[in-house]
Amino acid sequence: MYKINENYLKLPGSYLFSTIGKKVNEFTAANPEKKIIRLGIGDVTLPLAPAVIDRMHKAVDEMSSPETFKGYAPDLGYEFLREAIAVNDFKTRGVDIALDEIFISDGAKSDSGNIGDIFDIDNKIAVCDPVYPVYVDTNAMSGRTGEYLPELGKWSNVIYMPCTAETNFAPELPKERPDIIYLCFPNNPTGSTINKDELQKWVDYALKVGAVIIYDAAYEAYISEEDVPHTIYECEGAKACAIELRSFSKNAGFTGTRLGFTVIPKELKCGDVTLNSLWARRHGTKFNGAPYIIQAAGAAVYTEEGKKQTQEQIAYYMNNAKVIRDGLASAGYTVSGGVNAPYIWLKTPEKMTSWDFFDYLLQDANVVGTPGSGFGPSGEGYFRLTAFGSYENTVEAIERIKKL
Ligand SMILES: *Cc1c(COP(=O)(O)O)cnc(C)c1O
């Protein structure tokens, strides 16, 4: 008789977005005349840039003729794309990344979940609290997180690093020694960042305790401040302790098109085994490549036109972020984020819980956001708004909130 992976049974239900959906549906049914504005979405809304679409069309045509048809992509991804990444994402930051240290994938969500494959079950992970849920849930699925403790909203075998106003929404070095540390900057959900000196402390710490850092830089393109690192490899020694995850989803609108990559420098070794060789083996065995059409479209992001057009999209979202941030601040809210990230993290007023504030905003302003407690216990008392809506809706939503 076969057995299932019982770790799946330990997972708590993912109630956050289904509960939000249910509450919004109930409200709409009871108030069909009210216009709801959604500032809870973590998905882009602008269409793909013209340069990307043009290249994608050409790539589709290439598939129609025997001379230019492409079958399976190379294991690591097409060299034209890895070359563009090495030059534009790393060389410009003073970082040398070799082409065989870049692994093209179908996105950072899969990579952040799959990367656990190359590590023993007997590793202790440390995560920020609040956190992007994928890191914890995928470790839970492989049996690395112990038991779920519903009364705490935590797993017994995970090190949680609270990120609250008291810590400036950045994690502090944990007291207990982790083996694998997940960091995400600019951060989802808090929109916070840390500067290069602060990130250097994490690199130094990882090197000292023999931990590996999994660095999610999905929001790198939103960085506007000078001293915020664009890649962890700007820090000295990071190549010997860090894996970096990148995505085309938020910088170029590929959420529905799917493209990302993982960087594993060859200096990163456990004893004398390079993690690069393990991931190469895993990638070659379990993944058969992002589609040529999508990789070609991705390379167009790095052309002069592509850069200009995607930067305009980011500027559009970040203008929304400013509208939200400034508007809420002027209405007396305590806000953070929204400067180097498309997320604004606000403190709920008058000690309301995150869900109380959700209901209040839905009922009285007909605006939908995301309760901070959905991202972890330290998110309680906070609320996330995103800059991915249209400018017009963003302005109207903030006007409504101001009038409350
Ligand atoms: C959106 C997001 C990603 C990107 O995931 P894709 O699978 O590339 O779309 C990765 N990490 C975080 C924290 C995100 O919010």
The ligand as an ORCA input file, in Angstrom:
! r2SCAN-3c Opt
* xyz 0 1
  C       6.382     37.949     -6.579
  C       7.480     37.368     -5.787
  C       8.383     36.487     -6.364
  C       8.324     36.193     -7.841
  O       7.854     34.979     -8.110
  P       7.753     34.451     -9.618
  O       7.554     33.000     -9.420
  O       9.051     34.752    -10.287
  O       6.601     35.131    -10.259
  C       9.399     35.970     -5.588
  N       9.537     36.326     -4.304
  C       8.707     37.192     -3.724
  C       8.943     37.597     -2.337
  C       7.645     37.731     -4.446
  O       6.811     38.579     -3.859
*
